[in-house]
Amino acid sequence: MSRLVYSTDQGRLCPDCNQAQCQCSNVSSAVGDGHVRIRLETKGRKGKGVTTVSGIPMDSSALKKLLKELKQKTSTGGAVKDQTLELQGDQREKLMLLLANRGWLSVKLAGG
């Protein structure tokens, strides 16, 4: 039995059905690698800092609920863009504690 997980022809393959476009009945729309990365970005934002959180293995509706909770606890605004949470300002330390308390062990600061 082959456990091929990546093909140069098709890209990432489903571990259950070995297809690029998953055909399984266990379809999960959660994305992310499980390594939650928190970074501060200012590029392309006219000098304004935005804290981004990526790699959370949740589907889009769960991400929206998580974002709402994080916005309330940090008292800031934010949005979900391309499976990445964006919160206004430098919220890295607060988010690291909040996400670690939710049970994600691999929460790390990325970037400079």
N, C-alpha and C positions, 0 to 999 in steps of 0.2 A: 504494500500500500504506500503510495507516494504522498508525502506531506509538503508538496510544492506550495510556497506562499507568495512567490513573486515570479513573474515571467517578463522577459524583456519585450515580448510581443504584446502582452495584455496589461501589464502592470500588476498591482496587488490583487491577489486571488482570495476568495473566501476559503477558510480552512475546512469548512464542512462539505461544500459542493464543488470546490476547485474551479469556480467560474469567476470571471472578472465582474460580471453583473450577477450578483447573488440570486440563485434560484431556490434557496432553501425556504422551508416554512418557518425557520427560526430567524427571520429577517429582523435585525436590530438596526435602527437608524442612528444609533449612538456612534459618534465619531470621537476621535482623540486617541492618544497613545497612552493615557493614564499618567503621564508626567505633566503635572500642572505647572506652567511657566508664567511667571508674573514679571512684566517689564514696563518701564516708563518710556513712552515714545513722545517725541516732540517734533520729529521731522514731518513736514507737510501740514503742520497744524498752527503755523504762524507763531511758533514759540510757546504755545500753550501745551502743558503736559497732560497726557492721557495715560492712565494705567490700563494695560491690556492683560487679559488672562486667557491663555490658550491651553489646549490639550485636555480639557475636561470631557470625560467620556459620557456625555449625555446627549439626548436628542434636543431639538430646538425648543420644544415646549418646556422641557425641564430646565433648559438654560435660561429661558425667560423668567421662570419662577425663581431660580437661583439669583439672577440679576436683580430682581425686585427686592429680594431679601438683603442682598449686599448693598444696594443703593440706600435702603432704609438704615442699615447699620453704620454706613459710612457717611450718611447725610449728603450724598452727591447725586448727580445725574449720570446717566449712562445709556448704553445701547448694546444690542447684540448684532455683530456684523461678521458674516462668514464663520460662524461657530466660535467666534472670539468675543469675549466680554470686554467692553470698553467703559471705564469709569473715569469721570473728570478728576483731574488733579493727581497728586502723588499719594496714592493709597496703598503702596506696596506692603508696608509693615502690617497695617490693619488687615488687608486681604490675606496675607500669609497666615496670620493667626486664625482668622475666620475659617479659611479653607482647611487648615490643619485640624481645627476642632470638628469639622464635618467628617473627618476620617481619611482624608487623602494624605498618605504618608510622604508622597514624593512631590511636595510643593517646593519649588525653588525659584529664586530670583534669577532672571536672565538678563543679559545685556550689561551695560556699564553702570 
